[in-house]
Amino acid sequence: MKLNEVEIGKNVSELVVRIVSVAPARIITTKSGRKTQLTEVLVADDSGTAILSLWGFREGEGLSAGKVVRITNGWAKEWQGKMQLSLGRSGKIEVVDDDGTIPQTRDLLSSSNERSG
């Protein structure tokens, strides 16, 4: 599956993407008043970009720009007019070997700029 095939409101069975950037984690208070940590990760493949929101303390540790990750059993929703990926309760993210099938970050960013410009 590629990012441009992900449908908002649907399960993301498996998606392999490259991490473009990882925002600093921040503490969020949920609607129920519970505090949790949110780490937002910009991910991309040759079809587009999306924000992956990782909820929970220690989520996203070890992730950094340039790594290739596999997201399984994720979820896609719309947030502030853009697609947002999350793991939900059963989702998983794992760093996988870079076999060269996902373009390098600089190539993803330059093709993304060409598509949006």
N, CA and C atoms as an extended XYZ file, in Angstrom:
351
Properties=species:S:1:pos:R:3:atomname:S:1:resname:S:1:resid:I:1 pbc="F F F"
N         0.849       -1.184        0.000 N   MET     1
C         0.000        0.000        0.000 CA  MET     1
C         0.895        1.249        0.000 C   MET     1
N         0.485        2.238       -0.743 N   LYS     2
C         1.177        3.538       -0.803 CA  LYS     2
C         0.318        4.575       -0.075 C   LYS     2
N         0.934        5.693        0.291 N   LEU     3
C         0.193        6.737        0.996 CA  LEU     3
C        -1.001        7.248        0.195 C   LEU     3
N        -0.861        7.354       -1.125 N   ASN     4
C        -1.983        7.868       -1.922 CA  ASN     4
C        -3.133        6.868       -2.043 C   ASN     4
N        -2.940        5.639       -1.549 N   GLU     5
C        -4.005        4.628       -1.557 CA  GLU     5
C        -4.742        4.555       -0.222 C   GLU     5
N        -4.205        5.224        0.798 N   VAL     6
C        -4.823        5.212        2.123 CA  VAL     6
C        -6.119        6.017        2.069 C   VAL     6
N        -7.190        5.439        2.629 N   GLU     7
C        -8.481        6.112        2.656 CA  GLU     7
C        -8.794        6.560        4.075 C   GLU     7
N        -9.213        7.821        4.206 N   ILE     8
C        -9.587        8.360        5.507 CA  ILE     8
C       -10.770        7.564        6.057 C   ILE     8
N       -10.666        7.214        7.337 N   GLY     9
C       -11.719        6.430        7.984 CA  GLY     9
C       -11.556        4.936        7.812 C   GLY     9
N       -10.428        4.522        7.232 N   LYS    10
C       -10.216        3.095        6.969 CA  LYS    10
C        -8.953        2.598        7.661 C   LYS    10
N        -8.912        1.283        7.821 N   ASN    11
C        -7.749        0.607        8.378 CA  ASN    11
C        -6.590        0.684        7.384 C   ASN    11
N        -5.390        0.782        7.904 N   VAL    12
C        -4.175        0.753        7.085 CA  VAL    12
C        -3.492       -0.573        7.392 C   VAL    12
N        -3.695       -1.577        6.523 N   SER    13
C        -3.204       -2.919        6.822 CA  SER    13
C        -1.687       -2.973        6.903 C   SER    13
N        -1.010       -2.441        5.890 N   GLU    14
C         0.449       -2.384        5.921 CA  GLU    14
C         0.927       -1.261        5.021 C   GLU    14
N         1.865       -0.493        5.543 N   LEU    15
C         2.381        0.665        4.828 CA  LEU    15
C         3.856        0.792        5.172 C   LEU    15
N         4.712        0.887        4.147 N   VAL    16
C         6.145        1.086        4.376 CA  VAL    16
C         6.496        2.475        3.871 C   VAL    16
N         7.051        3.293        4.774 N   VAL    17
C         7.332        4.701        4.470 CA  VAL    17
C         8.675        5.098        5.074 C   VAL    17
N         9.200        6.234        4.613 N   ARG    18
C        10.436        6.777        5.175 CA  ARG    18
C        10.080        7.929        6.108 C   ARG    18
N        10.773        8.019        7.236 N   ILE    19
C        10.575        9.124        8.166 CA  ILE    19
C        11.303       10.348        7.617 C   ILE    19
N        10.569       11.439        7.461 N   VAL    20
C        11.147       12.694        6.993 CA  VAL    20
C        11.617       13.517        8.194 C   VAL    20
N        10.782       13.581        9.233 N   SER    21
C        11.153       14.314       10.440 CA  SER    21
C        10.338       13.811       11.622 C   SER    21
N        10.879       14.018       12.814 N   VAL    22
C        10.201       13.664       14.056 CA  VAL    22
C        10.131       14.922       14.913 C   VAL    22
N         8.915       15.379       15.189 N   ALA    23
C         8.747       16.577       16.027 CA  ALA    23
C         9.027       16.211       17.481 C   ALA    23
N         9.474       17.180       18.271 N   PRO    24
C         9.680       16.901       19.696 CA  PRO    24
C         8.366       16.444       20.338 C   PRO    24
N         8.457       15.430       21.195 N   ALA    25
C         7.264       14.933       21.888 CA  ALA    25
C         6.717       16.022       22.798 C   ALA    25
N         5.398       16.026       22.942 N   ARG    26
C         4.793       16.987       23.855 CA  ARG    26
C         3.707       16.301       24.678 C   ARG    26
N         3.450       16.862       25.843 N   ILE    27
C         2.437       16.314       26.752 CA  ILE    27
C         1.087       16.936       26.407 C   ILE    27
N         0.091       16.073       26.252 N   ILE    28
C        -1.262       16.490       25.875 CA  ILE    28
C        -2.223       16.035       26.972 C   ILE    28
N        -3.220       16.851       27.262 N   THR    29
C        -4.298       16.435       28.154 CA  THR    29
C        -5.482       16.035       27.286 C   THR    29
N        -5.917       14.792       27.412 N   THR    30
C        -7.019       14.288       26.585 CA  THR    30
C        -8.347       14.884       27.040 C   THR    30
N        -9.382       14.636       26.253 N   LYS    31
C       -10.715       15.137       26.594 CA  LYS    31
C       -11.164       14.615       27.957 C   LYS    31
N       -10.718       13.398       28.303 N   SER    32
C       -11.108       12.811       29.589 CA  SER    32
C       -10.259       13.321       30.753 C   SER    32
N        -9.264       14.198       30.455 N   GLY    33
C        -8.445       14.769       31.506 CA  GLY    33
C        -7.152       14.009       31.776 C   GLY    33
N        -6.934       12.916       31.077 N   ARG    34
C        -5.725       12.118       31.265 CA  ARG    34
C        -4.574       12.744       30.486 C   ARG    34
N        -3.385       12.698       31.053 N   LYS    35
C        -2.206       13.231       30.356 CA  LYS    35
C        -1.527       12.099       29.601 C   LYS    35
N        -1.091       12.411       28.385 N   THR    36
C        -0.353       11.447       27.583 CA  THR    36
C         0.655       12.209       26.732 C   THR    36
N         1.489       11.471       26.073 N   GLN    37
C         2.507       12.082       25.223 CA  GLN    37
C         2.119       11.894       23.762 C   GLN    37
N         2.344       12.923       22.954 N   LEU    38
C         2.089       12.865       21.521 CA  LEU    38
C         3.390       13.166       20.788 C   LEU    38
N         3.750       12.258       19.886 N   THR    39
C         4.898       12.465       19.019 CA  THR    39
C         4.398       12.432       17.586 C   THR    39
N         4.635       13.502       16.842 N   GLU    40
C         4.194       13.569       15.450 CA  GLU    40
C         5.380       13.339       14.529 C   GLU    40
N         5.180       12.397       13.603 N   VAL    41
C         6.235       11.968       12.699 CA  VAL    41
C         5.767       12.228       11.268 C   VAL    41
N         6.536       13.003       10.506 N   LEU    42
C         6.226       13.215        9.096 CA  LEU    42
C         6.815       12.051        8.325 C   LEU    42
N         5.951       11.316        7.611 N   VAL    43
C         6.394       10.162        6.831 CA  VAL    43
C         6.066       10.394        5.365 C   VAL    43
N         6.795        9.695        4.475 N   ALA    44
C         6.575        9.881        3.044 CA  ALA    44
C         6.942        8.616        2.287 C   ALA    44
N         6.343        8.496        1.123 N   ASP    45
C         6.794        7.546        0.113 CA  ASP    45
C         6.730        8.294       -1.213 C   ASP    45
N         6.923        7.595       -2.306 N   ASP    46
C         6.962        8.306       -3.588 CA  ASP    46
C         5.596        8.793       -4.059 C   ASP    46
N         4.535        8.552       -3.244 N   SER    47
C         3.205        9.007       -3.641 CA  SER    47
C         2.697       10.177       -2.795 C   SER    47
N         3.400       10.534       -1.705 N   GLY    48
C         2.943       11.646       -0.892 CA  GLY    48
C         3.508       11.627        0.511 C   GLY    48
N         2.946       12.490        1.363 N   THR    49
C         3.375       12.606        2.756 CA  THR    49
C         2.159       12.553        3.673 C   THR    49
N         2.410       12.243        4.946 N   ALA    50
C         1.348       12.246        5.957 CA  ALA    50
C         1.999       12.383        7.323 C   ALA    50
N         1.193       12.800        8.293 N   ILE    51
C         1.634       12.857        9.679 CA  ILE    51
C         1.185       11.571       10.365 C   ILE    51
N         2.121       10.917       11.026 N   LEU    52
C         1.831        9.759       11.863 CA  LEU    52
C         1.851       10.245       13.300 C   LEU    52
N         0.725       10.134       13.996 N   SER    53
C         0.627       10.559       15.388 CA  SER    53
C         0.797        9.353       16.285 C   SER    53
N         1.824        9.413       17.131 N   LEU    54
C         2.105        8.321       18.062 CA  LEU    54
C         1.716        8.783       19.463 C   LEU    54
N         0.741        8.090       20.042 N   TRP    55
C         0.194        8.463       21.342 CA  TRP    55
C         0.741        7.548       22.413 C   TRP    55
N         1.187        8.126       23.516 N   GLY    56
C         1.629        7.345       24.662 CA  GLY    56
C         3.083        7.625       24.989 C   GLY    56
N         3.386        7.490       26.263 N   PHE    57
C         4.748        7.722       26.714 CA  PHE    57
C         5.656        6.656       26.115 C   PHE    57
N         6.826        7.084       25.687 N   ARG    58
C         7.850        6.234       25.087 CA  ARG    58
C         7.536        5.817       23.651 C   ARG    58
N         6.368        6.165       23.124 N   GLU    59
C         6.073        5.868       21.723 CA  GLU    59
C         6.958        6.758       20.854 C   GLU    59
N         7.514        6.203       19.835 N   GLY    60
C         8.345        6.985       18.933 CA  GLY    60
C         9.804        7.023       19.323 C   GLY    60
N        10.152        6.425       20.464 N   GLU    61
C        11.556        6.385       20.848 CA  GLU    61
C        12.330        5.586       19.807 C   GLU    61
N        13.490        6.067       19.459 N   GLY    62
C        14.320        5.356       18.496 CA  GLY    62
C        14.010        5.689       17.043 C   GLY    62
N        12.983        6.496       16.810 N   LEU    63
C        12.657        6.883       15.444 CA  LEU    63
C        13.403        8.161       15.093 C   LEU    63
N        13.923        8.225       13.868 N   SER    64
C        14.619        9.436       13.439 CA  SER    64
C        14.506        9.565       11.924 C   SER    64
N        14.752       10.769       11.450 N   ALA    65
C        14.660       11.066       10.023 CA  ALA    65
C        15.563       10.122        9.241 C   ALA    65
N        15.044        9.654        8.117 N   GLY    66
C        15.804        8.794        7.233 CA  GLY    66
C        15.504        7.314        7.391 C   GLY    66
N        14.977        6.917        8.560 N   LYS    67
C        14.683        5.498        8.776 CA  LYS    67
C        13.446        5.089        7.994 C   LYS    67
N        13.414        3.818        7.608 N   VAL    68
C        12.252        3.245        6.937 CA  VAL    68
C        11.480        2.438        7.973 C   VAL    68
N        10.163        2.655        8.013 N   VAL    69
C         9.324        1.959        8.992 CA  VAL    69
C         8.151        1.272        8.302 C   VAL    69
N         7.707        0.182        8.925 N   ARG    70
C         6.503       -0.518        8.480 CA  ARG    70
C         5.420       -0.274        9.524 C   ARG    70
N         4.283        0.222        9.067 N   ILE    71
C         3.115        0.439        9.918 CA  ILE    71
C         2.134       -0.672        9.579 C   ILE    71
N         1.706       -1.418       10.589 N   THR    72
C         0.706       -2.466       10.367 CA  THR    72
C        -0.483       -2.230       11.283 C   THR    72
N        -1.660       -2.531       10.771 N   ASN    73
C        -2.917       -2.363       11.505 CA  ASN    73
C        -3.100       -0.950       12.020 C   ASN    73
N        -2.720        0.027       11.211 N   GLY    74
C        -2.902        1.428       11.575 CA  GLY    74
C        -4.288        1.918       11.199 C   GLY    74
N        -4.460        3.208       11.318 N   TRP    75
C        -5.751        3.826       11.042 CA  TRP    75
C        -5.508        5.185       10.417 C   TRP    75
N        -6.383        5.600        9.521 N   ALA    76
C        -6.278        6.921        8.893 CA  ALA    76
C        -7.524        7.734        9.223 C   ALA    76
N        -7.294        8.986        9.604 N   LYS    77
C        -8.417        9.891        9.845 CA  LYS    77
C        -8.039       11.261        9.323 C   LYS    77
N        -9.001       12.158        9.330 N   GLU    78
C        -8.733       13.521        8.906 CA  GLU    78
C        -8.614       14.395       10.142 C   GLU    78
N        -7.593       15.235       10.157 N   TRP    79
C        -7.391       16.171       11.262 CA  TRP    79
C        -6.966       17.502       10.657 C   TRP    79
N        -7.740       18.531       10.920 N   GLN    80
C        -7.478       19.867       10.410 CA  GLN    80
C        -7.270       19.866        8.888 C   GLN    80
N        -8.111       19.105        8.198 N   GLY    81
C        -8.114       19.078        6.740 CA  GLY    81
C        -7.050       18.222        6.090 C   GLY    81
N        -6.263       17.499        6.892 N   LYS    82
C        -5.205       16.665        6.332 CA  LYS    82
C        -5.319       15.244        6.867 C   LYS    82
N        -4.781       14.310        6.103 N   MET    83
C        -4.785       12.933        6.547 CA  MET    83
C        -3.790       12.747        7.683 C   MET    83
N        -4.230       12.029        8.704 N   GLN    84
C        -3.389       11.724        9.855 CA  GLN    84
C        -3.428       10.215       10.071 C   GLN    84
N        -2.262        9.622       10.243 N   LEU    85
C        -2.168        8.197       10.527 CA  LEU    85
C        -1.965        7.998       12.022 C   LEU    85
N        -2.503        6.900       12.538 N   SER    86
C        -2.243        6.539       13.932 CA  SER    86
C        -2.227        5.020       14.034 C   SER    86
N        -1.761        4.525       15.166 N   LEU    87
C        -1.662        3.086       15.356 CA  LEU    87
C        -2.908        2.499       16.005 C   LEU    87
N        -3.680        3.320       16.695 N   GLY    88
C        -4.851        2.782       17.381 CA  GLY    88
C        -4.421        1.783       18.448 C   GLY    88
N        -5.323        0.886       18.817 N   ARG    89
C        -5.023       -0.063       19.880 CA  ARG    89
C        -4.161       -1.237       19.422 C   ARG    89
N        -4.362       -1.695       18.204 N   SER    90
C        -3.667       -2.914       17.768 CA  SER    90
C        -2.559       -2.658       16.754 C   SER    90
N        -2.343       -1.400       16.397 N   GLY    91
C        -1.344       -1.088       15.389 CA  GLY    91
C         0.078       -1.232       15.889 C   GLY    91
N         0.990       -1.342       14.934 N   LYS    92
C         2.394       -1.548       15.256 CA  LYS    92
C         3.253       -0.743       14.292 C   LYS    92
N         4.384       -0.257       14.796 N   ILE    93
C         5.362        0.395       13.934 CA  ILE    93
C         6.704       -0.254       14.223 C   ILE    93
N         7.437       -0.574       13.163 N   GLU    94
C         8.753       -1.160       13.344 CA  GLU    94
C         9.707       -0.620       12.293 C   GLU    94
N        10.934       -0.402       12.717 N   VAL    95
C        11.976        0.016       11.788 CA  VAL    95
C        12.375       -1.214       10.977 C   VAL    95
N        12.456       -1.052        9.652 N   VAL    96
C        12.823       -2.167        8.773 CA  VAL    96
C        14.083       -1.792        7.992 C   VAL    96
N        14.702       -2.806        7.406 N   ASP    97
C        15.900       -2.569        6.595 CA  ASP    97
C        15.553       -1.685        5.408 C   ASP    97
N        16.448       -0.776        5.093 N   ASP    98
C        16.288        0.105        3.943 CA  ASP    98
C        16.777       -0.652        2.711 C   ASP    98
N        15.832       -1.199        1.950 N   ASP    99
C        16.203       -1.980        0.764 CA  ASP    99
C        16.247       -1.136       -0.506 C   ASP    99
N        16.077        0.189       -0.344 N   GLY   100
C        16.165        1.085       -1.488 CA  GLY   100
C        14.867        1.291       -2.246 C   GLY   100
N        13.793        0.630       -1.827 N   THR   101
C        12.529        0.790       -2.555 CA  THR   101
C        11.830        2.114       -2.238 C   THR   101
N        12.095        2.683       -1.065 N   ILE   102
C        11.539        3.993       -0.707 CA  ILE   102
C        12.631        5.027       -0.989 C   ILE   102
N        12.337        6.042       -1.804 N   PRO   103
C        13.355        7.050       -2.126 CA  PRO   103
C        13.929        7.707       -0.867 C   PRO   103
N        15.128        8.241       -0.988 N   GLN   104
C        15.772        8.953        0.112 CA  GLN   104
C        14.984       10.223        0.438 C   GLN   104
N        15.166       10.729        1.655 N   THR   105
C        14.411       11.884        2.133 CA  THR   105
C        14.514       13.072        1.186 C   THR   105
N        15.723       13.403        0.740 N   ARG   106
C        15.883       14.583       -0.134 CA  ARG   106
C        15.092       14.414       -1.433 C   ARG   106
N        15.022       13.184       -1.952 N   ASP   107
C        14.268       12.929       -3.182 CA  ASP   107
C        12.769       13.008       -2.925 C   ASP   107
N        12.330       12.520       -1.772 N   LEU   108
C        10.911       12.598       -1.425 CA  LEU   108
C        10.473       14.046       -1.278 C   LEU   108
N        11.303       14.853       -0.639 N   LEU   109
C        10.946       16.258       -0.424 CA  LEU   109
C        10.944       17.039       -1.731 C   LEU   109
N        11.897       16.768       -2.613 N   SER   110
C        11.928       17.514       -3.869 CA  SER   110
C        10.744       17.117       -4.763 C   SER   110
N        10.361       15.829       -4.779 N   SER   111
C         9.217       15.434       -5.606 CA  SER   111
C         7.913       15.923       -4.993 C   SER   111
N         7.862       16.007       -3.658 N   SER   112
C         6.674       16.535       -2.974 CA  SER   112
C         6.496       18.007       -3.322 C   SER   112
N         7.590       18.762       -3.359 N   ASN   113
C         7.517       20.181       -3.699 CA  ASN   113
C         7.066       20.356       -5.146 C   ASN   113
N         7.516       19.481       -6.033 N   GLU   114
C         7.104       19.576       -7.435 CA  GLU   114
C         5.605       19.310       -7.579 C   GLU   114
N         5.082       18.322       -6.801 N   ARG   115
C         3.664       17.981       -6.885 CA  ARG   115
C         2.797       19.103       -6.342 C   ARG   115
N         3.267       19.775       -5.257 N   SER   116
C         2.414       20.789       -4.626 CA  SER   116
C         2.610       22.167       -5.252 C   SER   116
N         3.662       22.329       -6.033 N   GLY   117
C         3.981       23.665       -6.563 CA  GLY   117
C         3.482       23.881       -7.884 C   GLY   117
